[in-house]
Amino acid sequence: MSRRLSSTGRLVVVAAVVGLLVGGAVAPGVWERTTAPDGQVAVIEMHSTVTADTATTVVDNLREARQNESIQAVVLDVNSPGGSAAASEQLYLAVKRTEQVMPVVVSVSGMAASGSYYMSAPADEIYVTPASSVGSIGVRATLPAGGVPSGQVVTGPDKGSTATEAEVRQQVETLRRAFVGSVVAERDESLALTRSEISYAKVYSGARSIELGLADSIGGSDTAIAAAAERAGMSDYAVTRMESPQPNLLSQLGLEAESAAETSGVHATFGNHGTETVHYLMLHGSLDVPREVTHNASR
């Protein structure tokens, strides 16, 4: 009897030990499957004027998202009046390239106007709030005075100015066609506006922009993140936020110099040594540079 009990006891002990060993081997795998997310949604902010500086930061963030294997989708958190035309075009191309690799969803937290709408257009979806401001798809030009700057000798008649009036007008039209054409191509069948109506450069509320096909749905950042994750096939995901770039103060002052803007446009501003240059902008409204900064800069 005692021999039989001890045998049974050994069997129980052996079974318990085997169970612990098997459990120890299996547990880490089970824990990893139940706790590790399927991937990440990167939230990239654009909460400032579009300048060369801010555009470079966002372009770099988008590149990082594409190269990071754990990031499966991107949400662009946009609240910007636009800015430099060249920088806006860089952002448009960077967003379009990213959208070809992974889902890109836009959340308009305040304004997506002019250049910032340009960058948003390639996204798979655009979410807005009812009171968001969307649109301003157009251009404006402040023509340079031309001529040789005072106190300077130049080697050719065009050295004193970067463009003639006719050349600026031609460039404005080229920018308009590119901007409007890109919006039509990206929004495609959703649009309820003609090319001429888009060229009016009107700004619409978020609710109205959905009716016109410039945006897709009402929703905040959380809704956009969930939509991006769903498009990427992730039910369990982490969110990583990349901070909004801040424009260089000197670039803001440069954009402000001739700005009395009412809609997006093209500006001429003065560069160093009094030489007049043309800054092509896709900007809605004027830049608000602090008074003390403007006062100091004018000394």
NUMIRO-940908 format. One line per field, with one value per residue (C-alpha): x, z, y; residue in three letters. Coordinates in steps of 0.2 Angstrom, whole numbers, m for minus. Each point is the difference from the previous one (the first is absolute). Layout:
<recs>
u <- X / ...
w <- Z / ...
v <- Y / ...
aa <- Ala / ...
</recs>
This chain:
<recs>
u <- 0 / 14 / 9 / m15 / m3 / 18 / 0 / m16 / 8 / 15 / m12 / m9 / 16 / 8 / m16 / 0 / 18 / m3 / m15 / 10 / 14 / m13 / m9 / 16 / 4 / m17 / m4 / 12 / m7 / m18 / 4 / 8 / m15 / m12 / 10 / 10 / m9 / m2 / 9 / 0 / m10 / 12 / m9 / 10 / m5 / 0 / m6 / 9 / 3 / 8 / 18 / 15 / 5 / m17 / m2 / 17 / m5 / m16 / 8 / 14 / m14 / m9 / 16 / 3 / m18 / 3 / 17 / m6 / m7 / m11 / m9 / m15 / m10 / 2 / m13 / 4 / m6 / m3 / m3 / 9 / m4 / 12 / 16 / 14 / m5 / 16 / m1 / m18 / 4 / 14 / m13 / m12 / 12 / 6 / m18 / m4 / 16 / m5 / m18 / 7 / 9 / m13 / m17 / 0 / m14 / m2 / m8 / m4 / 1 / m3 / 5 / 6 / 1 / 10 / 17 / m5 / m15 / 12 / 10 / m16 / m8 / 9 / m6 / m11 / m13 / m2 / m9 / m6 / m10 / m16 / 9 / 16 / 6 / 4 / 4 / 9 / 6 / 7 / 14 / 4 / 15 / 7 / 10 / 19 / 3 / 15 / 15 / 17 / 1 / 6 / 19 / 3 / 8 / m6 / 6 / m17 / m17 / m8 / 13 / m9 / m16 / m4 / m15 / m9 / m19 / m4 / 11 / m8 / m17 / 5 / 7 / m16 / m10 / 12 / m2 / m19 / m1 / 11 / m9 / m18 / 6 / 7 / m16 / m11 / 12 / 0 / m18 / m6 / m18 / m3 / 0 / m16 / 10 / 6 / 17 / m6 / m9 / 15 / 10 / m11 / 11 / m14 / 2 / m14 / m5 / 4 / m18 / m2 / 17 / m7 / m15 / 11 / 12 / 16 / m1 / m8 / m7 / m3 / 12 / 14 / 18 / m5 / m12 / 13 / 12 / m12 / m4 / 18 / 3 / m15 / 7 / 16 / m9 / 5 / m12 / 13 / 12 / 11 / 0 / 16 / m1 / 12 / 0 / m5 / 15 / 1 / 5 / 16 / m4 / 10 / m9 / m17 / 7 / 4 / m17 / m8 / 10 / m13 / m15 / m17 / m7 / m19 / 2 / 14 / 12 / 17 / 10 / 15 / 12 / 16 / 16 / 17 / 8 / m17 / m1 / m18 / m5 / m16 / m6 / m14 / m12 / m15 / m6 / m17 / 0 / 15 / 13 / m1 / 17 / 1 / 1 / 15 / 9 / m5 / 5 / 17 / 3 / m4 / 14
w <- 0 / 5 / m16 / m11 / 9 / m2 / m18 / m3 / 10 / m12 / m15 / 7 / 4 / m17 / m9 / 10 / m5 / m18 / 1 / 7 / m13 / m15 / 8 / 2 / m19 / m6 / 11 / m8 / m17 / 6 / 10 / m16 / m11 / 13 / 4 / m15 / m12 / m18 / m5 / 3 / m7 / m2 / 3 / m9 / 4 / m11 / 12 / m8 / m15 / m15 / m2 / m6 / 18 / 5 / m16 / 2 / 17 / m6 / m15 / 11 / 12 / m15 / m6 / 18 / 0 / m17 / 6 / 17 / m2 / 16 / m7 / m11 / m2 / 1 / 6 / m5 / 13 / m9 / 6 / m12 / m11 / m13 / m5 / m13 / m16 / m3 / 18 / m2 / m16 / 9 / 13 / m13 / m8 / 16 / 6 / m17 / 1 / 17 / m5 / m13 / 14 / 14 / 5 / 3 / 8 / 4 / 15 / m2 / 18 / m5 / m18 / m16 / m11 / m16 / 1 / 15 / m10 / m14 / 11 / 6 / m17 / m3 / 16 / 0 / 11 / 7 / 16 / 6 / 14 / m5 / 4 / m9 / m14 / m16 / m18 / m6 / m16 / m9 / m3 / 1 / m6 / 7 / m15 / 2 / m5 / m10 / m6 / 8 / 19 / 6 / 2 / m10 / m16 / m9 / m15 / m8 / 0 / 9 / 14 / 10 / 0 / 0 / m12 / m12 / 3 / m15 / 8 / 17 / m8 / m10 / 16 / 10 / m14 / 0 / 19 / m1 / m13 / 10 / 16 / m7 / m11 / 14 / 11 / m15 / m2 / 18 / 5 / m17 / 1 / 17 / m6 / m3 / m6 / m18 / m3 / m2 / 17 / 9 / m8 / 10 / 15 / 12 / 18 / 6 / 16 / 4 / m2 / m17 / m6 / 2 / m10 / m14 / 1 / 7 / 15 / 5 / 17 / 17 / 13 / 11 / 2 / 9 / m14 / m13 / 10 / 1 / m19 / m4 / 11 / m8 / m18 / 6 / 6 / 18 / 15 / 13 / m3 / 9 / m4 / m2 / m2 / m9 / 6 / m11 / m8 / 4 / m14 / 1 / 6 / m14 / m13 / 8 / m1 / m18 / m4 / 10 / m9 / m14 / 7 / 0 / m5 / m1 / m9 / m5 / m12 / m6 / 8 / m5 / 15 / 2 / 2 / 6 / m6 / m7 / m14 / m3 / m1 / m3 / 13 / m7 / 14 / 2 / 16 / 7 / 10 / 6 / 12 / 17 / 6 / 17 / 1 / 10 / m12 / m15 / 9 / 4 / m17 / m8 / 10
v <- 0 / 12 / m4 / 4 / 16 / 6 / m5 / 10 / 14 / 0 / 1 / 15 / 9 / m4 / 5 / 17 / 3 / m4 / 12 / 14 / m3 / 0 / 15 / 10 / m4 / 5 / 15 / 13 / m4 / 2 / 16 / 8 / m4 / 7 / 16 / 5 / 12 / m5 / 17 / 18 / 15 / 15 / 17 / 14 / 18 / 15 / 14 / 14 / 10 / m10 / 6 / m8 / m4 / m8 / m9 / m8 / m7 / m7 / m8 / m8 / m6 / m8 / m8 / m7 / m7 / m9 / m7 / m6 / m18 / 2 / 15 / m6 / 16 / 18 / 14 / 18 / 11 / 17 / 17 / 12 / 15 / m6 / 10 / m2 / m7 / m10 / m7 / m5 / m9 / m10 / m5 / m5 / m11 / m8 / m4 / m7 / m11 / m6 / m4 / m12 / m10 / 1 / 7 / 19 / 9 / 19 / 7 / 19 / 6 / 18 / 6 / m9 / 15 / 3 / m8 / m11 / m6 / m4 / m11 / m9 / m3 / m17 / m8 / m15 / 9 / 18 / 2 / 17 / 8 / 10 / 16 / m4 / 12 / m9 / 6 / 16 / m8 / 15 / 12 / 18 / 11 / 16 / 6 / 5 / 18 / m5 / 10 / 2 / 1 / 17 / 1 / m15 / m4 / m16 / m10 / m2 / 8 / m15 / m1 / 13 / m10 / m19 / 2 / 11 / 3 / m11 / m14 / 2 / m2 / m15 / m8 / 4 / m9 / m15 / m1 / 1 / m13 / m12 / 3 / m2 / m15 / m9 / 3 / m7 / m15 / m4 / 2 / m6 / m6 / 7 / 18 / 10 / 15 / 4 / 6 / 18 / m1 / m7 / 14 / 13 / m4 / 0 / m6 / m12 / m7 / m18 / m5 / 9 / m7 / m18 / 5 / 7 / m15 / 9 / m11 / m17 / m1 / 9 / m6 / 5 / m7 / m16 / m4 / 3 / m11 / m14 / 2 / m1 / m15 / m9 / 4 / m8 / m15 / 3 / m4 / 2 / 15 / 13 / 18 / 11 / 19 / 10 / 18 / 15 / 9 / 18 / 13 / 9 / 18 / 8 / m10 / 6 / 18 / m3 / m6 / 14 / 14 / 4 / m10 / 8 / m16 / m5 / m16 / m12 / 8 / 5 / 14 / 10 / 4 / 9 / m10 / 5 / 16 / 7 / m13 / m4 / m18 / m9 / m12 / m11 / m5 / m11 / 9 / 4 / 16 / 10 / m5 / 7 / 5 / 7 / 19 / 0 / m11 / 10 / 16 / m7 / m7 / 17 / 9
aa <- Met / Ser / Arg / Arg / Leu / Ser / Ser / Thr / Gly / Arg / Leu / Val / Val / Val / Ala / Ala / Val / Val / Gly / Leu / Leu / Val / Gly / Gly / Ala / Val / Ala / Pro / Gly / Val / Trp / Glu / Arg / Thr / Thr / Ala / Pro / Asp / Gly / Gln / Val / Ala / Val / Ile / Glu / Met / His / Ser / Thr / Val / Thr / Ala / Asp / Thr / Ala / Thr / Thr / Val / Val / Asp / Asn / Leu / Arg / Glu / Ala / Arg / Gln / Asn / Glu / Ser / Ile / Gln / Ala / Val / Val / Leu / Asp / Val / Asn / Ser / Pro / Gly / Gly / Ser / Ala / Ala / Ala / Ser / Glu / Gln / Leu / Tyr / Leu / Ala / Val / Lys / Arg / Thr / Glu / Gln / Val / Met / Pro / Val / Val / Val / Ser / Val / Ser / Gly / Met / Ala / Ala / Ser / Gly / Ser / Tyr / Tyr / Met / Ser / Ala / Pro / Ala / Asp / Glu / Ile / Tyr / Val / Thr / Pro / Ala / Ser / Ser / Val / Gly / Ser / Ile / Gly / Val / Arg / Ala / Thr / Leu / Pro / Ala / Gly / Gly / Val / Pro / Ser / Gly / Gln / Val / Val / Thr / Gly / Pro / Asp / Lys / Gly / Ser / Thr / Ala / Thr / Glu / Ala / Glu / Val / Arg / Gln / Gln / Val / Glu / Thr / Leu / Arg / Arg / Ala / Phe / Val / Gly / Ser / Val / Val / Ala / Glu / Arg / Asp / Glu / Ser / Leu / Ala / Leu / Thr / Arg / Ser / Glu / Ile / Ser / Tyr / Ala / Lys / Val / Tyr / Ser / Gly / Ala / Arg / Ser / Ile / Glu / Leu / Gly / Leu / Ala / Asp / Ser / Ile / Gly / Gly / Ser / Asp / Thr / Ala / Ile / Ala / Ala / Ala / Ala / Glu / Arg / Ala / Gly / Met / Ser / Asp / Tyr / Ala / Val / Thr / Arg / Met / Glu / Ser / Pro / Gln / Pro / Asn / Leu / Leu / Ser / Gln / Leu / Gly / Leu / Glu / Ala / Glu / Ser / Ala / Ala / Glu / Thr / Ser / Gly / Val / His / Ala / Thr / Phe / Gly / Asn / His / Gly / Thr / Glu / Thr / Val / His / Tyr / Leu / Met / Leu / His / Gly / Ser / Leu / Asp / Val / Pro / Arg / Glu / Val / Thr / His / Asn / Ala / Ser / Arg
</recs>
